[in-house]
Every structure is written in C-alpha cells, then in structure tokens.
Amino acid sequence: MDKYEIVKTLPTPCYVIDEEALIKNLITLKSVEQRTGCHVLLAQKAFSSYSVYPLIAKYISGTTASGLFEARLAYEEMGNRQIHVFSPAYKDEDFDELLDICDHIVFNSFGQWKHFREKALSHGGAEFGLRVNPEYSEIETDIYNPCFRNSRLGITLENFEENEIDGISGLHFHTMCEQGAETLERTLRYVEEKFGKYLYRMKWLNFGGGHHITKPDYNVDKLVELINHIKNKYNVEVYIEPGEAVAIDAGFLITTVLDLTKNGMDLAIVDTSAACHMPDVLEMPYRPLIVGSELPYVLPHTYRLGAPTCLAGDVIGDYSFENALRIGEKLIFTDMAMYSIVKNNTFNGMPLPSIYLLKTDGRTELIKQFGYEDFKRRL
Ligand SMILES: Cc1ncc(COP(=O)(O)O)c(C=O)c1O
C-alpha cells in the first residue's frame, strides 16, 4: 500500500504526521547547522506534537516558545536541548519558572527588560535578548506583518535605549513569513544598518522564523552565506527559529464525505471544518490541496467542500475530481501538520481530529484520540 492508501484506512477526521517527510525537513535543517555552526530551533507555535520531539531533538538544537506553556512543554518533552522564549510581555508569576527552564529569554521592550532585569541577572544561567524591529518587511498581509505601522512587536531604532543594554547578550528580529533567503538578505541590510553598531557588543543574533528553508526552491546556499557573514562580521552566534520549515508538507488531514447536495453547483459536506480543524484556511486565507484533485473545472466533477457546522463561510474550497464523489469516500488534505493541529478548536461541538503518526515503515500509531469529555472540559 502507498502512503495515501494507508492513511485512508484510518477513522476520520484525523491528522496524520508523516515521519518520513518530517525527517526529510529535519535533515535539511541539520545541514544548515552543520554548514554554519548556527542553531536551529523549532518554533513550537507552528507544531507542538511532542510525541515526535525526541525525533526532532536528534537533528536540531532545540525549540523556541511563545510563553511559559510552550517553554514547559519543551522542557518536559524535548530532553536536554535548548529552550528559548519570546513573548511581547511576560507576567511576574511566570517569570521565575521561565528563568529556571530557558536558555534565552527575549524581551520586547526596554520597559519589560528593566522590570525583570534585577531578578534576571541575579538568577545566573539564562541569557537575555531584545527583539528589535528593523521596520522592514516584505509581508503584504498586515495580520502577519510584525513591521506594520504602529506594530507592538519589537523595539524600533528610535526607541532603542543604548544606555540600558548592559546584561543583554543578544538581539532578535522576526519579520518574515514563508519567505526566501533573498528576502532575508534585504532584511539583514536594514538590521545591520540600524542595529549593527550594537551587534558588536552582543553574543548572538536570532533571525526569527518565516524562512521557507525546506521548500524545494529555497536557496539554502544563500542562507548559509548570510549566516556566515553575520557570524564573522560581528563575532556572534546565529539562531534561526523556523516553525513551518520543520513541519512543512509533513502531515495530512483525512476526512469522509458525509453528504452530497446541490445549490447552483455540486456541494459536498465532509466531517472536517475549516473553522475548527484548519483555521488558517479562513484566516490566511488559502486553499488547501487534496490528493487527486485539481482546481475547479479542470477535471470532470467539481464540488464545493464545506463543513458540518452552522457557519455559512465554513467552506474549505472548490475542487475538481476525475470521478464523482461518493458518500463515505475519504479525502486527504495535504500539508496539515503545521499551524492546524495547534490551532484547532471545538466550535459547534465539532470533535477534535485524532492524531496519528505514519511511521517510516508504513505502520500507523495512534498518538491522541479525543471525545466528548475534551469538548466539555473546556467549557
Ligand atoms: C517570534 C517568532 N519566531 C518564529 C516564528 C515561526 O515562524 P514560521 O512558522 O513562519 O517559520 C514566528 C511566527 O509567527 C514568530 O512570531
């Protein structure tokens, strides 16, 4: 049986993490570490399926977290690897634990740094950084652009208090989303022009995430060149914290056709939901791919796929197929490991999809199964 036949045997809805694809991504990321001596960290916000953290730990330096919970997850599940954290603002009650478990804690403002500085420096162990905003980004959608006008993310040069950086070991920027090394190159020019003078006083620079390193057309040689340039010029360690690049194309969401109806076109209702199980389809928005389908009207049978929820706009997209769909037939959405599992919800009482691992030897392993109690417990 091929991969698709195997995953179609599973009860739906379910996510399937594809171990082989994950390893392929990790090998590429590890090669960047090996060629540059930089450190690659998994941004857990994109993918936190910790049952594969031991596998990830074999290839890359560690993880980064968006706050205490993700940091703790890495601490509990990834063993002895680096843990970094950045949050736009930390709470007093979380800070002691972060100090105990994190290697790097990155602050978003001088206000936060000054608030926690004394406690931070007296702790010993962790290193501290500041997120800067180079005011340059090539992201066109504001919701994903940390450099949009009046953004709260990162310190602009105008607000950089150069007399307050004693105790700070590194700088961090995150300004990219699904972009290539050419974008990084243009971004670094701004980072260097604005903050280069401070980099000479630092131990590290973190390039953030948004690097599409494991996409086939990504220019890994250029990334290597840019990392080496920064390392050599400023004598700093370089960190990158991709989320997507770790888990890209490393998972499926399997669904079953529940009903077929018509309203000006053929409609199919499936047992999954854009709003609940793949919210980026509505938020980004984008049209996920289905194995064996094409754009509408390319193949003989076109359907609009929608969810069994009340939300009129809970439409996944329009797809054409070689054969007419049948009730009970299973469909496979691709690239569903990242930003889907971490973002899902039970709106309308929709069941959460189970999570399976498709092992390299073709066996499937049930990682998590959810039921009514999971829905009820959160309410
Ligand atoms: C600070 C930071 N680091 C890393 C990432 C990971 O980005 P990506 O999944 O696009 O690589 C994000 C995403 O929002 C981020 O905000």
The ligand as an ORCA input file, in Angstrom:
! r2SCAN-3c Opt
* xyz 0 1
  C       8.899     35.313     17.002
  C       8.583     34.226     16.029
  N       9.502     33.286     15.769
  C       9.275     32.269     14.911
  C       8.065     32.161     14.249
  C       7.845     30.998     13.314
  O       7.539     31.413     12.033
  P       7.342     30.359     10.850
  O       6.444     29.296     11.313
  O       6.726     31.184      9.764
  O       8.707     29.870     10.489
  C       7.070     33.128     14.477
  C       5.776     33.053     13.792
  O       4.895     33.832     13.952
  C       7.340     34.183     15.398
  O       6.404     35.106     15.677
*
